[in-house]
Amino acid sequence: MPCGGKGGIVTAPAYGLVCMTVGPEVRFRTVTLSRYRALSPSEREAKLLDLYTDNISRLRGAADFCAARGIRLYRMSASLFPMLDLIGDETGEAVLTSLAGQLREAGQAFVDRKIRVLMHPEQFIVLNSDTPDVRVRSVHALNSHARVMDGMGLERSPWNLLLLHGGKGGRAAELQAVIPDLPDAARLRLGLENDEYAYGPADLLPVCEATGVPLVYDGHHHVIHDRLPDQDDPAVREWVLKARATWTPPDWQVVHLSNGIDSPQDRRHSHLITHLPAAFADVPWIEVEAKGKEEAVGGLMGGA
C-alpha cells in the first residue's frame, strides 16, 4: 500500500514508536516538583543541567534506535525537560539555552534520517478550561513544548505535530476561539485528537475545519465514545476519510492505533496489536499505542 510524505514514496505505512521502549534502550530521567523545590537555586541549576544533558543524549540515541529498525515516526516524550514550563522560574530555560548546540544536533539526527517527530503533551494542558489560571498555564506549557521543537530545528508544521485532546468537555467553541491566538510555534504544529469521553470525532471536526488544525483520528477512542461494536464498523472508515480531509497535504495524515485488552470497548491498551482495522489500509502514518512499544511496532512492521 502506498505511503507518501517526506522522504519519498514507500510501499508500507510508517508505524510510530511512542516515547520510551519497554527494553532499556530508550529511557529518560526526571525529577519531581517537590524534590526540585527543596533544592537551592544553584542546586536546581546543577540538577537540571545533569538531567537535560543526559536526556538530550538519550534523545539522540532514540534517533539511532529508530533508524536501525526502520522506524520512521517517533513520538518524543513531553517530559524530557522537567521544570522548563514553570511560571516565574527561568532556571530550566537558561539551562536549555546553554545546551542549544546539543539539542539542535539531536533534532538533526532525526531530520537526517527522515524520521518524523511528534509530541503529545500532558493531559493537564486544557486550552479551553473554564478557569483562567489553567488557561494561562496551559498556553505557557504548550509554548514550552513548541520551544523545544524549535530548538531541535523541527519545522513549524503538522509534519512535527504537537497533539492535544479537546480539553474541557462542552467547550468546543472556546477551544476554537483560542487556537488562532496561539503563538506560531505552537499553532502551526497543532493537531487535535478525539478521546473516549469528552470529544468524539464529530465534536472536533468543526473546530479543525474552522481553524485549519488537522484531526488525528483514534479508532479505539471512537469505538468507546460512540459505543461502536469494534474498529471494523463502517463509521471507522468514514472518519478516517473525514479526518484525512483536514490534513494538508493529505499524505501527512496520522492516526492512532490501539486495541483493548479484554474487548474492543476496553480503554486499556493491549501489549501488542492483534487487530489492524481494514479502515487503516491506506493510512500513511500510524502511531502505535500499545504497552509493548517497540515489540508491537516490530510485529506490525514484520507483517507489513
C-alpha positions as CSV (number, residue, x, y, z in Angstrom):
1,M,0.0,0.0,0.0
2,P,1.4,3.5,-0.8
3,C,2.7,5.7,1.9
4,G,3.6,9.3,1.0
5,G,5.2,12.1,2.9
6,K,8.8,13.5,3.2
7,G,11.4,11.1,2.1
8,G,9.5,9.8,-0.9
9,I,7.0,7.1,-1.7
10,V,7.4,3.8,0.2
11,T,5.4,0.6,0.0
12,A,4.1,0.3,3.6
13,P,2.7,2.6,6.3
14,A,5.1,4.2,8.7
15,Y,4.4,2.7,12.2
16,G,5.3,5.1,15.0
17,L,7.1,4.3,18.3
18,V,5.8,6.1,21.4
19,C,8.3,7.8,23.6
20,M,10.2,5.1,25.5
21,T,10.9,1.4,24.8
22,V,9.9,-1.5,27.1
23,G,13.6,-2.5,27.0
24,P,16.4,-0.4,28.3
25,E,17.4,1.2,25.0
26,V,15.4,4.4,25.2
27,R,14.8,5.7,28.8
28,F,14.6,9.3,30.1
29,R,15.3,10.7,33.6
30,T,13.2,13.2,35.6
31,V,12.8,15.0,38.9
32,T,9.7,15.6,40.9
33,L,8.5,19.1,41.6
34,S,8.7,18.6,45.4
35,R,12.3,17.4,45.1
36,Y,13.2,20.3,42.8
37,R,11.7,22.9,45.1
38,A,13.7,21.5,48.1
39,L,17.0,22.4,46.3
40,S,18.8,25.7,46.5
41,P,19.0,27.9,43.3
42,S,22.5,26.6,42.5
43,E,21.5,23.0,43.2
44,R,18.4,23.4,40.9
45,E,20.6,24.6,38.1
46,A,23.1,21.7,38.6
47,K,20.3,19.2,38.8
48,L,18.6,20.4,35.6
49,L,21.9,20.6,33.7
50,D,22.6,17.0,34.6
51,L,19.1,15.8,33.6
52,Y,18.8,17.9,30.4
53,T,22.3,16.9,29.2
54,D,21.5,13.2,29.8
55,N,18.1,13.3,28.2
56,I,19.4,15.1,25.1
57,S,21.9,12.3,24.8
58,R,19.2,9.7,25.2
59,L,17.0,11.5,22.7
60,R,19.9,11.4,20.2
61,G,20.1,7.7,21.0
62,A,16.4,7.3,20.2
63,A,17.1,8.5,16.6
64,D,19.7,5.8,16.3
65,F,17.4,3.2,17.7
66,C,14.6,4.1,15.3
67,A,16.9,4.3,12.3
68,A,18.4,0.9,13.0
69,R,15.0,-0.6,12.9
70,G,13.5,1.3,10.0
71,I,11.1,3.2,12.3
72,R,10.1,6.5,10.5
73,L,7.8,8.0,13.1
74,Y,8.7,8.8,16.7
75,R,6.6,10.3,19.5
76,M,9.1,12.3,21.6
77,S,8.4,12.4,25.3
78,A,6.9,15.6,26.6
79,S,8.8,15.2,29.9
80,L,12.3,15.5,28.6
81,F,13.0,18.8,30.3
82,P,11.2,18.9,33.7
83,M,10.6,22.3,35.2
84,L,11.0,24.0,31.8
85,D,7.4,25.2,31.9
86,L,7.4,26.6,35.5
87,I,6.0,30.1,35.5
88,G,8.3,32.5,37.3
89,D,11.3,30.2,37.3
90,E,13.6,30.7,34.4
91,T,16.2,28.1,35.5
92,G,15.1,25.5,33.0
93,E,15.1,27.9,30.1
94,A,18.6,29.2,31.0
95,V,19.9,25.6,31.2
96,L,18.3,24.5,28.0
97,T,19.6,27.6,26.2
98,S,23.1,26.7,27.4
99,L,22.6,23.3,25.7
100,A,21.3,24.7,22.4
101,G,24.0,23.1,20.3
102,Q,23.4,19.6,21.7
103,L,19.6,20.0,21.3
104,R,20.0,21.0,17.7
105,E,22.3,18.1,17.0
106,A,19.7,15.7,18.5
107,G,17.0,17.2,16.3
108,Q,19.2,17.0,13.2
109,A,19.8,13.3,13.8
110,F,16.1,12.7,13.2
111,V,15.9,15.1,10.3
112,D,18.9,13.5,8.6
113,R,17.3,10.0,8.9
114,K,13.9,11.3,7.7
115,I,12.3,10.3,10.9
116,R,9.1,12.3,11.6
117,V,9.0,13.6,15.2
118,L,5.7,14.3,17.1
119,M,4.8,15.2,20.6
120,H,1.7,14.6,22.7
121,P,1.9,16.9,25.8
122,E,0.3,16.1,29.1
123,Q,-3.4,16.0,29.8
124,F,-3.3,18.9,32.1
125,I,-2.9,21.3,29.1
126,V,-6.5,22.4,28.8
127,L,-6.7,25.4,26.4
128,N,-10.5,25.8,26.9
129,S,-10.6,25.4,30.6
130,D,-13.3,27.5,32.4
131,T,-10.6,28.5,34.9
132,P,-8.5,31.5,33.7
133,D,-5.3,30.3,35.6
134,V,-5.5,26.9,34.0
135,R,-5.8,28.5,30.5
136,V,-2.7,30.7,31.2
137,R,-0.7,27.8,32.5
138,S,-1.8,25.6,29.6
139,V,-0.7,28.1,26.9
140,H,2.6,28.6,28.8
141,A,3.2,24.8,28.9
142,L,2.3,24.4,25.2
143,N,4.7,27.1,24.3
144,S,7.5,25.4,26.2
145,H,7.0,22.3,24.2
146,A,7.0,24.3,21.0
147,R,10.2,26.0,22.1
148,V,11.8,22.5,22.5
149,M,10.8,21.6,18.9
150,D,12.1,24.9,17.7
151,G,15.4,24.2,19.5
152,M,15.6,20.9,17.7
153,G,15.3,22.6,14.4
154,L,12.0,20.8,13.6
155,E,9.7,22.7,11.2
156,R,6.7,24.6,12.3
157,S,4.1,22.5,10.6
158,P,1.9,19.4,11.4
159,W,4.8,17.3,10.0
160,N,6.2,17.8,13.5
161,L,2.9,17.7,15.3
162,L,2.0,19.0,18.8
163,L,-1.1,17.0,19.6
164,L,-3.8,17.8,22.2
165,H,-7.2,16.4,23.1
166,G,-10.2,18.6,23.0
167,G,-9.9,19.5,26.7
168,K,-12.8,20.6,28.8
169,G,-16.0,19.0,27.7
170,G,-18.8,21.1,26.2
171,R,-16.4,23.9,25.3
172,A,-15.6,23.3,21.7
173,A,-16.5,26.9,20.8
174,E,-14.0,28.2,23.4
175,L,-11.3,25.8,22.0
176,Q,-12.0,27.1,18.5
177,A,-11.7,30.7,19.7
178,V,-8.3,30.3,21.5
179,I,-6.4,28.5,18.7
180,P,-5.9,31.4,16.3
181,D,-4.3,33.5,19.1
182,L,-1.7,30.9,20.0
183,P,1.9,31.8,19.0
184,D,3.0,30.4,15.7
185,A,5.5,27.9,17.2
186,A,2.6,26.1,18.8
187,R,-0.3,26.9,16.4
188,L,1.4,25.9,13.2
189,R,2.2,22.5,14.7
190,L,-1.1,21.9,16.5
191,G,-3.3,18.8,16.0
192,L,-6.4,17.7,17.8
193,E,-7.3,14.1,18.8
194,N,-10.7,12.6,19.6
195,D,-10.9,11.0,23.1
196,E,-13.1,8.4,24.8
197,Y,-15.4,10.7,26.8
198,A,-15.4,14.5,26.1
199,Y,-14.8,14.9,22.4
200,G,-15.7,12.4,19.7
201,P,-14.5,13.0,16.2
202,A,-17.8,14.7,15.3
203,D,-17.2,17.2,18.1
204,L,-13.7,18.1,16.9
205,L,-14.2,18.2,13.2
206,P,-15.9,21.6,13.1
207,V,-13.1,23.0,15.3
208,C,-10.4,21.6,12.9
209,E,-12.2,22.8,9.8
210,A,-12.6,26.3,11.3
211,T,-9.0,26.7,12.5
212,G,-7.1,24.7,9.9
213,V,-5.8,22.3,12.5
214,P,-5.6,18.6,11.5
215,L,-7.7,15.9,13.2
216,V,-5.7,12.9,14.4
217,Y,-8.2,10.1,14.4
218,D,-8.2,7.4,17.1
219,G,-10.4,4.5,16.2
220,H,-10.2,2.9,19.6
221,H,-11.3,6.1,21.3
222,H,-14.1,6.4,18.7
223,V,-15.4,2.9,19.4
224,I,-15.6,3.7,23.2
225,H,-17.1,7.2,22.8
226,D,-19.7,6.2,20.2
227,R,-20.3,2.7,21.5
228,L,-19.4,1.1,18.3
229,P,-19.1,-2.7,18.2
230,D,-15.4,-2.6,17.1
231,Q,-13.0,-0.9,14.7
232,D,-14.4,-2.8,11.7
233,D,-17.6,-0.7,12.0
234,P,-18.1,1.3,8.7
235,A,-18.0,4.5,10.8
236,V,-14.3,4.0,11.4
237,R,-13.5,4.2,7.7
238,E,-15.9,7.1,7.3
239,W,-13.9,9.0,9.9
240,V,-10.5,8.1,8.6
241,L,-11.5,9.8,5.4
242,K,-13.1,12.8,7.1
243,A,-10.0,13.3,9.2
244,R,-7.8,13.0,6.1
245,A,-9.6,15.9,4.6
246,T,-8.3,18.1,7.4
247,W,-4.7,17.4,6.6
248,T,-2.6,19.5,4.2
249,P,-1.2,17.6,2.4
250,P,-3.4,14.5,2.9
251,D,-0.4,12.1,2.9
252,W,0.8,13.6,6.2
253,Q,-2.3,12.1,7.9
254,V,-1.6,10.4,11.3
255,V,-4.0,8.1,13.0
256,H,-3.6,6.3,16.3
257,L,-3.8,2.5,16.6
258,S,-4.5,0.6,19.7
259,N,-6.5,-2.5,20.8
260,G,-8.4,-3.0,24.1
261,I,-7.2,-5.8,26.4
262,D,-10.4,-7.6,27.0
263,S,-12.7,-6.2,24.4
264,P,-12.9,-3.5,21.7
265,Q,-14.6,-1.2,24.3
266,D,-11.9,-1.8,26.9
267,R,-10.0,1.5,27.2
268,R,-6.8,-0.2,28.4
269,H,-4.2,-0.7,25.7
270,S,-3.1,-4.2,24.9
271,H,0.5,-5.3,25.0
272,L,0.6,-6.0,21.2
273,I,-1.6,-5.0,18.3
274,T,-3.7,-8.1,17.5
275,H,-6.1,-6.3,15.1
276,L,-5.3,-3.8,12.4
277,P,-8.5,-2.3,11.1
278,A,-9.1,-2.6,7.4
279,A,-10.1,1.1,7.6
280,F,-6.5,2.0,8.1
281,A,-5.3,0.1,4.9
282,D,-4.2,3.3,3.1
283,V,-3.3,5.5,6.1
284,P,0.4,6.6,5.6
285,W,1.3,7.3,9.2
286,I,0.1,5.1,12.1
287,E,1.2,5.8,15.6
288,V,1.1,2.6,17.7
289,E,-0.2,2.9,21.2
290,A,0.5,-0.4,22.8
291,K,2.2,-1.3,26.0
292,G,4.7,-3.5,24.2
293,K,6.1,-0.3,22.5
294,E,8.9,-1.4,20.2
295,E,7.8,-5.0,20.3
296,A,4.3,-4.0,19.0
297,V,5.8,-1.8,16.3
298,G,8.2,-4.6,15.2
299,G,5.4,-7.1,15.0
300,L,3.5,-4.8,12.7
301,M,6.5,-4.0,10.5
302,G,7.3,-7.6,10.2
303,G,3.8,-8.3,8.9
304,A,3.5,-5.3,6.7
